[in-house]
Amino acid sequence: MVWLRAEQPVDLDGVRRVVEAAFGQPDEARIVDQLRADGDLAMSHLADRKGEIIAHVAFSPAQVIDDAGEPREIPGGLLALAPMAVLPEYQRQKIGGGLLQSALMRLEREGVGAIVVLGHPEYYPKFGFTPASALGLRGPFDAPDEAFLLRVLRDDLPRDAFHGMLRYAPALQG
């Protein structure tokens, strides 16, 4: 049985282990640690199997900066999904997808406006993500259009809410 739940203080070492193992190096784990230290870990959701953390997904605040350099107001806010990690021995077993779906449902219930991700263009559309450029959002990194994705969670957002450049939390800015 796999439990999908919010991160607890006792989980920090397990989260770090999962992220390091999934990416094969410590950089993404350091990003999660820095998001947490900066107070920018808006949501940390994990999959727990018999007390062992086997998958993790992090969300942090992001902003849309308009052409005048001003942040746009997005009802419910905008979050960036990064990183998402599954222990290698549990990959391709739908654990990551279940974890992501659970997290997105929770964020939608909480009234979050939208989620942005720079990720695999064949994976994230299964969860309702579409190219961010279609709504006018540009990424701060040079990335293929089909990999810079957005999922709108609320119907009441202004039509031009995403016209501008994405600004990530400092830990994700490279």
C-alpha positions in Angstrom: 0.0 0.0 0.0 1.3 3.5 -0.9 0.2 6.5 1.1 0.1 9.9 -0.6 0.6 12.6 2.0 2.2 16.0 2.9 5.8 16.1 4.0 6.4 16.1 7.7 9.6 17.4 9.5 10.7 13.8 10.1 10.7 13.2 6.3 13.5 15.6 5.3 16.3 12.9 5.0 13.9 10.6 3.1 12.9 13.3 0.6 16.6 14.2 0.0 17.4 10.5 -0.6 14.6 10.1 -3.1 15.5 13.2 -5.0 19.2 12.4 -5.2 18.5 8.8 -6.3 16.0 9.9 -9.0 18.3 12.5 -10.5 21.6 10.6 -9.9 23.2 13.6 -8.2 22.5 16.1 -5.4 21.7 19.3 -7.3 17.9 18.9 -7.2 17.9 17.8 -3.6 19.8 21.0 -2.8 17.1 23.0 -4.6 14.4 21.4 -2.4 16.4 22.1 0.7 16.9 25.7 -0.4 13.2 26.2 -1.2 12.4 24.9 2.3 15.0 27.2 3.9 13.8 30.2 2.0 10.2 29.5 3.0 9.3 28.9 -0.7 8.2 25.3 -0.4 4.5 26.0 -0.9 3.7 22.3 -1.0 5.8 19.1 -0.6 3.8 16.0 -1.3 5.2 12.5 -1.1 4.5 8.8 -1.6 5.2 6.6 1.4 5.3 2.8 1.2 5.6 1.1 4.6 7.3 4.1 6.2 9.8 4.5 3.2 9.5 7.6 1.1 9.5 6.5 -2.5 8.4 9.6 -4.4 8.3 13.3 -3.9 7.0 16.4 -5.7 7.6 20.1 -4.7 5.7 23.2 -5.6 7.0 26.8 -5.0 5.6 30.2 -5.7 6.1 31.8 -9.0 5.1 35.1 -10.6 4.2 36.4 -14.0 6.1 39.7 -14.7 4.4 41.9 -17.4 6.2 43.8 -20.1 6.4 46.9 -17.8 8.3 44.7 -15.2 5.4 44.5 -12.8 4.1 41.3 -11.2 0.6 40.3 -12.4 -2.1 39.4 -9.9 -3.3 35.8 -10.4 -6.2 34.8 -8.2 -5.1 31.9 -6.0 -1.5 32.4 -7.1 0.8 30.6 -9.5 3.0 27.7 -8.4 6.0 26.0 -10.1 6.2 22.2 -10.0 9.8 21.2 -9.6 11.3 18.9 -8.9 9.4 15.7 -9.1 11.3 12.5 -8.2 10.6 8.8 -7.9 13.1 6.2 -6.6 14.5 4.4 -9.7 13.1 1.0 -8.6 9.6 2.5 -8.4 9.6 4.3 -11.7 7.2 3.4 -14.5 4.7 2.0 -12.0 2.3 5.0 -12.0 3.5 6.1 -8.5 4.7 9.4 -9.8 1.5 10.0 -11.7 -0.7 9.1 -8.8 1.4 11.4 -6.6 1.1 14.2 -9.1 -2.6 13.8 -9.5 -3.2 13.8 -5.8 -1.1 16.9 -5.4 -3.0 18.7 -8.2 -6.3 17.8 -6.7 -5.3 19.2 -3.4 -4.0 22.4 -4.9 -7.2 22.8 -6.9 -9.3 22.3 -3.7 -7.1 25.0 -2.0 -8.0 27.5 -4.8 -4.5 27.8 -6.4 -4.8 29.6 -9.8 -2.4 27.6 -11.9 0.7 25.4 -12.0 3.7 25.8 -14.4 6.3 23.1 -15.2 9.3 22.8 -17.3 9.1 19.1 -18.1 8.6 16.2 -20.4 6.2 17.2 -23.2 4.7 13.7 -23.5 4.2 13.2 -19.7 2.7 16.3 -18.3 -0.1 16.8 -20.9 -1.7 13.6 -19.4 -2.4 15.7 -16.3 -4.0 18.7 -18.1 -0.8 20.7 -18.8 -0.6 22.6 -22.1 2.1 24.8 -23.7 2.3 28.0 -21.6 2.9 30.1 -24.7 -0.7 29.5 -25.8 -1.7 31.8 -22.9 1.1 34.3 -23.4 3.5 33.0 -20.8 7.2 33.0 -21.6 9.8 31.1 -19.7 13.1 32.6 -18.3 15.1 29.7 -19.7 15.7 28.7 -23.3 13.5 25.6 -23.6 11.3 24.0 -26.2 7.8 25.4 -26.3 6.3 22.0 -25.9 8.3 21.5 -22.6 7.2 24.7 -20.9 3.7 23.9 -19.7 0.9 25.4 -17.7 -2.2 24.0 -16.1 -4.9 26.4 -15.1 -6.9 25.3 -12.1 -9.5 28.1 -11.8 -12.1 29.3 -14.3 -12.1 32.9 -12.9 -8.7 34.0 -14.1 -8.4 37.1 -16.3 -7.8 36.3 -20.0 -4.4 38.1 -19.9 -3.3 36.7 -16.5 -0.3 34.9 -18.0 0.9 37.5 -20.5 4.5 38.0 -19.5 7.7 36.3 -18.3 7.7 33.7 -15.5 9.8 34.4 -12.4 10.6 31.4 -10.3 11.5 31.4 -6.6 15.2 32.3 -6.1 16.2 28.6 -5.5 14.9 27.7 -9.0 16.4 30.6 -10.9 19.6 28.8 -11.6 
